[in-house]
Amino acid sequence: MPMMRFMSWWGEKPQQILDEPAPIAPPLDRVEQTQQRVREIKSELDTLDAEMLKFKKEHRVRTNRFGVLLGIECASLTGRPEIERDWRALLRRRDGLMSAWHRALFEWSEAKGAAK
């Protein structure tokens, strides 16, 4: 018959009981987080809007309400392609921020609905 070994409570290694418990993280407020994200993106959009307005005044750019160039007044004929390229870059940035803003608004709406 094989010998069986038993370990008693005094033979086990002592556990560290005196350690302080890990700090408990405060609960995440999903509604507040998503609302803060909406505010951040809106601030970026406002900054970009001011930049686009400055660009339009500086280069005397005329556009329709969708941002399509209708006219540019520039000092030289060779300056137009550069202005068009810069304007399109601003439009791409605006489009990216607008889609991010709509996503953030949707997440905020969902978080508010889940909180109720």
Secondary structure, DSSP 4 states (H G I P E B T S, - for coil): --------TTTSPPP--SSPPPPPPPPP-HHHHHHHHHHHHHHHHHHHHHHHHHHHHHHTEEE-TT--EEEE--SSGGGHHHHHHHHHHHHHHHHHHHHHHHHHHHHHHHHHHHH-
